[in-house]
Amino acid sequence: MITWTSLDQILLPLTKRSPLQQGWSPQCESQPAEEGNWGVLKTTAIQKGRFVDSANKRLPEGLQARPELEVMPGDLLITCAGPRARCGVPALVRQSRKRLMFSGKMYRFRAAPEVDPRFLEYYLLSSGAQAEIDKMKTGISESGLNLTKNRFLALPVPIAPLVEQRRIVEILEGNLSRIDAGEDLLRSTARRGELLELAALDALVPDGAPRVSLREIALSAGYGTSTKCVVDGPGTPVVRIPNLAHGAIDLSDEKRAEDINVDLSKLMLSERDLLVVRTNGSKDLIGRTAVVQRGIRASFASYLIRYQLNPERAEASWVHYMMRRPQARAEIERLAASSAGQHNLSLTKLDKIQIPLPSLSMQRELIATYESRIEGPRRLVESAERSGRRATRLRRAVLTAAFSGGLTGSTPDIDRVEELAGV
């Protein structure tokens, strides 16, 4: 039988004042700590139920470590600062290398003896808990949210006899392990398709093609708006990083300006504009590009830079493809200086990116050739991504069912879970 209580009632005291302990954020070196040396975890060490101890920064020589902050197996960690998607992410430390401290952007807590820490971790990963945690976040910017101790400790959590908790965990792990295996296969499939695309892309540039900087072929370039955006807001739609998908704009996950009076007229997108991701905690997203297609009536966010290219010199699609080439990616990642976990590309840095630029007619011919070659690999990637989204819905549904009494370990569970997931 499941009853409900608040989180603070099922945790061990870690400090004199609180069962939540916040870490330390000294100025660290960018490279990870070697085995046996002290390091500080990055927030990317916590990946929604998966703890990655290799995601850390080395503590500089001469700076005294704080052993009381060393991460131990059995610790539960949750990120407490950062952009919305990275704030409030939990993980149980099942194993970890020694001499790693958790950072000031995360809390550590430990379950009381009558609570299985795996049970608590799975609940914190559930849609219900994540929705409640999301309401607790404070901040004026989507990139700088905080999860305060008192709010998090008041989170309602389910509790059951320990034997029942372990039974639920066993059923969950059986279901989730199959989803994990499927997701691993899908990621591998998508990666193969991406590699095929990149191989075709690398062979696209003709020998002897001149190279020019982005600045030389741009009519204008600039940053987007920092106005606050919300779902179903009354103002203008604003393209954000998640809306850049497969080289185009996808507004299925749309947010709009919260203030209907904010003037975004000078930042409205036009067909053939090139958008570039300029700042993000993920190195893979930095420099991601998309070409605005016809029919998009929206502005764009400050995390993006817009280039309006000279149509007499460059096709926007050509520039997009050239910036995806491995050589360009290496240059972009080199230029994206990392600060406090964020990678950044300024307009000045992006302006210097070199683009191979054959004649306009040759660009169009090569684009057509490339797109015909990658039709198969692209379908493979898109199919894997669709299946991946289905797997994500199934994972959420399994967790929802577990904490609402919907999982018994029997075969009909699958039907209930799929109904919840809508798949």
Buried (B, 14 or more C-beta within 10 A) or exposed (E): EBEEEEBBEBBEBBEEEBBBBBBBBBEBBEEBBEEEBBBBBBBBBBEEBEBBBEBBBBBEEEEEBBEEBBBEEEBBBBBBBBBBBBBBBBBBBEEBEEBBBBBBBBBBBBBBEEBBBBBBBBBBBBBBBBEBBEEBBEBEEBBEBBBEBEBBBEBEBBBBEEEBBBBBBEBBEEBBEEBBEBBEEBEEBBEBBBEBBBEBBEEBBEEEBEEBBBBBBBEEBEBBBEBBBEEEBEBBBBBBBEBBBEBBBBBEEBBBBBBEEBEBEEBBBEEBBBBBBBBBBBBEBBBBBBBBBEEBEBBBBBBBBBBBBEEEBBBBBBBBBBBBBEEBBEBBBEBBEBEEBBBBBBBEBBBEBBBBBBEBEEBBEBBEEBEEBBEEBBEBBEBBBEBBEBBEBBBBBBBBBBBBEBBEEEEEBEEBBBEBBEE
